[in-house]
Amino acid sequence: MSTLVPGEGAALTTDGSVAAWTDRYTGAVMDTFGPPQRVLVRGEGAYVWDADGTRYLDLLAGIAVNALGHAHPTLTAAVSAQLGTLGHVSNFFGTPTQIALAETLLRIAEAPEGSRVFFTNSGTEALEAAFKMTRRVPTSDGAGTRTRVLALEGAFHGRSMGALALTAKEAYRAPFEPLPGGVEHLPFGDLAALEAAFTPQAVAERGEVAALVVEPVQGEAGVRPLPPGYLAAARRLTRAHGALLVLDEVQTGVGRCGTWFAYQQPEVGSGIVPDVVTVAKGLGGGFPVGAVVAYGDAARLIGRGQHGSTFGGNPVAAAAALATLGVIERDGLLANVREVGTLLRQEIELCGSPLVKEVRGRGLLLAVVLNRPVAPQVAAAALDAGFVVNAVAPDAIRLAPPLILTAEQAADAARFFASLQPAQFPEDPA
């Protein structure tokens, strides 16, 4: 198998074993991720194949990215057609795909009149833009702007300096401190702590709150949904105190939880309207694209010249996103997420393995919680058995498969978990 290297007339072969490619990887790619678990060469639907020809059921989808699975014909055709027509123009110009995508995002977000979209290339960049928006929130007296931002313990919002300041994990933060200031991390799901952050005493000591930035389901912390009522209370408090409610739906958006955005589920958001929503991952179905949806007055917080992105909203990325959203609507994939997600959850919960404690999450963003901290060993066993999963926490396996996952494929996954026995996975392998 080979593909043409543009401009060189030479072929890049994909022939070679996983071991051979891994050796080349470690000699050429910066060591930020460690050696690859496998070297993958192709995909189709919910399956991928490695360089040795082994097939895997992809239950991770590039960490909630490949919403339509791999090599979806509508997506590949849209990207190819757009790249063959107009690939990039810079933001001195608009394109029909960019404009249509912005309009589509506003529609599915049910955003009120006056709302607007800013395009990025990734979730981290979307959070970076949202963070800059928080710096434009005026103080109550109108004499200045606020700099105090609330986030939650366990939060993951990205690794650029601004997004990293919002991220709670100390191992990510410590090597790069000092980070942008003003961020406070509150206990996860603790309404009393959230209310205390807005008291007159807290404001007198630390200033007015500019924003609360929160994930409806914390993905990197082990797929932890916020407790019922939390977002409704957060909306009430932020609105009462003139602060923004920023929802990070980078991982939970684009149908991942069974609705376009997780906050749209009554049991999650209770009908709230946020000020800002960030989205990426599944938006382009595998093509890099992200966005900030600013609702109503929040759309005017950043003006001309105050932010930008060379590649943000380029026509190819916009075409990929339009195709992805179009297929989700056309093929009823939101309903599929709800139905197959429920089936997957139930079958794993009832699988009978003494190693499986519970399943938590929403739609097709789930964590299989284990009775002991052996998730890395279980993930390795899954890969050997032909399943791609992720050890997102010491005791939790993350599942974020393509939205096209079938009931039969969900049953296959459940059978793997049913086969797990504690004796296979000692807590101290040594």
N, C-alpha and C positions, 0 to 999 in steps of 0.2 A: 504494500500500500504506500502511495506517495502523493504528495501535493507539490504544486509549483511554487517556488519562492519568487515573488514578483521582482522583476528587474534584474534577476540573475540568470534566468533561463535554466536553473539547476533544480533538481528535485530534492525535496526533503523527505527522506524515507521514514516511515513509521515502523519499519521492520526492526526486530531486535527484541530481546527478552526484557522482562521487568528488571532483572538484576543488572543487565547492561545499561539500560536507561537510568536506573537509580545511580549507578556509578557516575554517569555523565551529569546527572542532576547535581550531585554533591560537589562536582568539580566546577560547576558553572553558575549555580543559583545561590544567592546569599543565604546564609544559614539562619533564617528567621523562623522557619517552620519545622526544621529537622528533616530527615530523609522522608520522602513520600511513602505512604503505606503501600501504594501500588502505582504504576504508571498506566493511565487509561488512554485508550486510543480511539474509541468510538462509543456512541450511544444510540439507542433507539427506544422511544417511549420511556418506560420507567426502568430500563436496563442499561448498563454500561459494560464494556469489555476491556480487559487489560491487555498489555502487550504479549502476554502468554496465551491469549485467547479465552481466558476464564470470564464467565458472565456473572454479573452481580445485580441483584435487585436494589436499586438506588433508593434507599429510605431516608436520604439526607438532602438530595436535590441541590448539591452545591451550597448547603446551609440555607435552605428555604429560597433558593434563587430560581431553579429551573421549574417554573410553575407548570409549564406544558410538557415537562419531560425533556427528552433529548431528540434533536433533529426533527422537530415538529414541522411538517411541510408548510403550513401557513406562515409560521414565523420565519423559516429559512427563505421562503419565496419573497416575503415582505422586505427582509434585509437585503437580499440580492437585488431586488428590483430598485430599491431606493439608492443603494450604493452605485448601481449602474446609471442612475439619473442625476443624483446630486448628493455628494457625500458630506461636505462640510462647507459652511459659508461664514462662520463667526457670527457673533451677536450684533454686528452692525446691520444685519438683515434678518428678516423673518422667513419662515418656510411654512407651507401648508401643514406638514406633519406636526411641526412644533405647536402651531396654533390649535390644531385639532386635538392634540394630546392634552393641552392645557384645558380646553373646553370639556374634554371627557373626564379628566380628573375632578374638575369642579362639579360635574354632574354626579359622578358616583360618590363623591364626598358629601353630596347634598349641601354644598356650601352656599351661604346666602349671597345676595346681590352685593357686588363690590369686592368679592373675594378674588384672589389672584394666585398664580403659580410661579415659583422660581425653580428652574431646572439645574440639576447637578449631575455628577457622574456616579455617585455612590451614596450610601447611607451616612458615612462619616461626614462627607461634604454637606449633606442636607442638615445634619445636626450642627455643623459649623455655622451654616447660614442662620439657623434658628437661634443659636447662641448669640450671634451678632444682633439679631432682632431684639433679644432681651435687653441689650445695652441701650436700646432706643426708647424704652418705656419711661415716660416722664414721671417725676415725683408728684405727689399730691398737690404741692404748691406750684408746680410748673416751673420751678427754679432750676431744675437739672434733670438728670436721668438716673435710673436705679441701676445698681450693680450686684444686687443680692439675688442669687438663683438657688432654688431648692431642687434636689434630686434625691433618689432613694438608695439606701444600701443595697448592694447587689446589682446596681444598674450597670449596663454596658451601652454606651452611646457612640463608641468609636475610638480611634487611636490618634487622630490629629490633636494638636495641643488643646484647642478649645473643647472638642468632643471628649478628649481624655480627662479634662477637668470635671466633666459631668459624670464620667465613668468612675465606679466606686472601687474596683479591684486594685488593691495596694501594689500587687506585683506588676501591674501595667503602669501605674502612676510613678512609683518611687524612682525609677532610673531617669525620669525626665522632669522632675520638680526643680524649680518652682513652676507650677502651672498657673494659668489665668485664675485670678482670685475671685472671691465672692461666692463660691459654690459651697453649699452645706448639704451633707447627706443625712437624710432622716431615716429612722428605722422603717423597714419595709412594711407597708400596709398598716401602719400605726396612725390611726386618725387623731389620737390625742397629741402625738408629736407634731402632726401637721397643723393642727389648730394652734399649738403653742408657738409655732414659727411665725404666726401672724399677730400675736398679742402685742399690746402697746409696749410692754417691757422689751420684747424681742426687737421691735421696730426701733425703739429708743437706743438699744445697745448696738444693733447691727444694720439698721436701715430698713427701708421698705423693700418688700419682696418684688422683684421684677417678674419672676416666672417660676412655675413648677414644671419641671421636665420629667416625664414619666412614661414607662412602657406599660401598656395594658396587661401584657404577659412578659415577664422578664425571661428572655431566651437564654442568655449566657449564664444566668444564675441557676439554671436547672429547670427552665420552663415553669415559672411560678406565676400563676394568674393573680392579679390584685384581688383582695377580698371584695365581695359584693358591697356596693354602696360607697366604695372608696372614691371612685372617679366623680360620682355625683357630689360628694362632700368637697372634693377638690375643686370642682367647678364653682360651687357656692362660695367657698373661701376666696378663691382667686378673683372672682368677679366682684365680691364685696370689697376687696382691697386693691382693686385696680391692677392686678397682676395677670400675666398671661398663663394660660393652661396649654402647655406644649406636649403633644402626644407623639412619642416615638413609635411609629408603626412600620419601621423599616423591616422588621421580621414578621410582624403580625398582619400587615396590610396585604392588599391585592388578593383577597380571598383566602388567605392562609388559614383563618379561623372559621370560615364558613359564611362570612359577610365581607363586603369590600374592605371594610376596616373593622378591627375588633371592637372599637368603642361603639359601633352601630348596633351591637347586640344589646337588647334591653337589660339583660342580666349583668352586662359589663358597664355600659355607659349611662343607662337609665334615661336615654333621650337627650343627653347633653350635646351642646355645640362647643367644640374646643376653639381656641384661637389659632393654633398652628398644628399641623400634622406633617410629620416627615415620613417619606416613603422611598423605598429603593428595592433591593434584593429581587423579589419576584416580578417587579414592574416590567423589566425588559425580557423576561423569560430566559435569561442567560446573557443578554447583552447589557453592558454597564450603563445604567441610567438611574437617576434618583430625582426626587422633587420635594419641594416644600410647598404645601398648600396653606396659604394664609387666609383666614376667614375674616370677612368684613373689614373693620378698621385696622386689624393687624397687617393687612396688605400694604398699608401706607407707612409702616415703621421704617423701612429702608427705601431710600429714594435713589435717583439717578446718580451713578458714579460711586455709590457706597458699597456695592458688592458686585461680583461678576464671576463668570466661568467661561473659559475659552470653548470647551467642548460641551458645556451644559446645554441640553436641548437640541443637539445637532440632529439633522434630519434622519440619519440612520438609526440613532438611538430612539428617536421619537417614533419612527416606523415600527421598530421592534416592540415598543411599548403599546402602540395602538393595536398591533397584531395580537399581542398577548391578551390585552383586555378584551378585544373583540372575540377571541376564541373562548375565553372564560364565559362571556355572555352567550355566545352562539351555542356552545355545547353544554350549558347548564352546569358548569363546574362548581359554582357555589353550593348548589344542592348536593353535588357529588362529594364535596369536602365534608359537608355535614353528615351525609349518610355513611360514607366509607370511614370517616373519622370516628364516628360512633361505633361502627362495627369493629374497627381496629382496636379501639380502646377496650370494648367489651370482651373481645376474644383474648386479648392479652391479660386482662384482669381475671378471666376465668380459665386461663391456660393451665393452672394447676402446678406451676413450678414453685417450689418453696423459696426460690431466690427472688421472686417477684413480689414486691410489697404492695404497690399501687401504680396507677397510671394517672397523671395529671396533665392539664393543658386544655386546649380548645381546638376543635376541628382537626386539621392535619399538622398541628404543632403540639407534639406530645412528649412527655418524659416518662419512661419506664423506670420507676423508682425501685431500687434493689434493697434487699435486707442487709447488705453489707457493702463496704466501699470498694467494690471490685469492678466498677464500670469499665476502666481501660482494658482489663482482661476479657470482659464480656464483649466489648466492641471488637477486639482482635479475633475472638472466636466467631463472631458474626461474619467478619470479613472472610475468614477461612471457610465459612459455610455458604458464602455467596450473598451476603447482605451488607450494604453500606449503612452504618449507623455512626453515632457520635457520642463519645463519653463526655457529656457536657459538665458533669460534676462527679466527684468520687463515687457517688451512689446512684447516679442517674444517667440513663441512655436517652439521648434526644432523637426523636423521629420527626422529620420534616420532609416527607416524600413529595413527589410531583402531585399537583392537584388532579391529575388524570388517573391516580392509583385506582385499581379495580378491587372489587370485593375478593376475588381470587388471590390477588397479590397480597392483600391484607391478611388473608388466611394463611398464606405461606409465611409471612412475617410472624404471625402468632404461633405457628408451629415451631419456629426456631426458639422463641422464648419459652414455649412449653418444654422444650428439650433440656433446658438449663437445670443443672443440679449443683447444689452448694459445694459438693466435694470436688467439682471441676475447678473451683475458683477459691483457693485458700487466700485469706486476707494477707498473709505474709508468705509469698511464693518461696522465699529463701528457707 
